[in-house]
Amino acid sequence: MENLLDAVRALKVRRQETGQPSLETLKAAYNELLQRHKTLEAYLDDNSIPLETREGKLDEFQDILRRLNQLLSEIRRMGQPIGTEEVLNGFR
């Protein structure tokens, strides 16, 4: 979670400095957030963890999905074509 917060803070600083993040910055933020999404998804799918405990993470999961969608929209606006591969596995 700390890496995610660091990435968001860095993105905010870059936006303030330039007025808008670079395409590479957006891709890096997406990749980091996507990794967090996959980790949390595995946690939510882990039946060895009580359901009530896993349900407590659903708001965080929805926030991550919302932010991933926002990042994809920003990346598209910058003219970057986005395919299924990038959505599911991130940018290289």
C-alpha positions in Angstrom: 0.0 0.0 0.0 2.9 2.3 0.7 4.2 2.0 -2.8 0.8 2.9 -4.2 0.7 6.0 -1.9 4.2 6.9 -3.0 3.3 6.6 -6.7 0.2 8.8 -6.2 2.2 11.4 -4.3 4.9 11.4 -7.0 2.2 11.8 -9.7 0.7 14.7 -7.9 4.1 16.4 -7.6 4.8 15.9 -11.3 1.4 17.4 -12.2 2.1 20.4 -10.0 5.5 20.9 -11.6 4.4 20.5 -15.2 0.7 21.1 -15.1 0.2 17.6 -16.5 1.9 14.3 -16.0 3.9 12.7 -18.9 2.6 9.7 -20.7 5.4 7.6 -19.1 4.4 8.8 -15.6 0.8 7.8 -16.3 1.9 4.4 -17.5 4.1 3.8 -14.5 1.3 4.8 -12.1 -1.1 2.5 -14.0 1.4 -0.4 -13.7 1.9 0.1 -10.0 -1.8 0.3 -9.3 -2.5 -2.7 -11.5 0.0 -4.7 -9.4 -1.9 -3.6 -6.3 -5.1 -4.6 -7.9 -3.8 -8.1 -8.7 -2.5 -8.5 -5.1 -5.8 -7.4 -3.6 -7.8 -9.6 -6.1 -5.8 -12.7 -4.9 -6.5 -11.7 -1.3 -10.2 -11.4 -2.0 -10.2 -14.8 -3.8 -8.4 -16.5 -0.9 -11.1 -18.7 0.8 -8.7 -19.5 3.7 -9.4 -15.9 4.9 -12.9 -15.4 6.5 -15.4 -13.8 4.2 -16.1 -11.0 6.6 -12.5 -10.0 6.7 -12.2 -10.0 2.9 -15.4 -8.0 2.5 -13.7 -5.2 4.5 -11.4 -4.7 1.5 -14.1 -4.2 -1.1 -14.2 -0.4 -0.8 -10.4 -0.3 -1.4 -10.8 -2.7 -4.4 -13.5 -0.5 -5.9 -11.3 2.6 -5.4 -8.4 0.9 -7.2 -10.7 0.0 -10.1 -12.0 3.5 -10.4 -8.5 4.9 -10.4 -7.3 2.4 -13.0 -10.1 3.5 -15.2 -9.2 7.2 -14.7 -5.6 6.5 -15.6 -6.6 4.6 -18.8 -8.8 7.5 -19.8 -5.9 10.0 -19.2 -3.5 7.7 -21.2 -6.0 7.5 -24.1 -6.4 11.3 -24.1 -2.7 11.6 -24.7 -3.0 9.6 -27.9 -1.7 6.2 -26.6 -3.6 3.3 -28.1 -4.6 0.8 -25.4 -5.2 -2.9 -26.1 -6.4 -5.7 -24.0 -2.8 -6.7 -23.2 -2.1 -3.3 -21.7 -5.3 -3.3 -19.7 -4.7 -6.7 -18.2 -0.9 -6.8 -17.9 0.2 -3.1 -17.9 2.5 -1.1 -20.1 6.1 -2.0 -21.0 
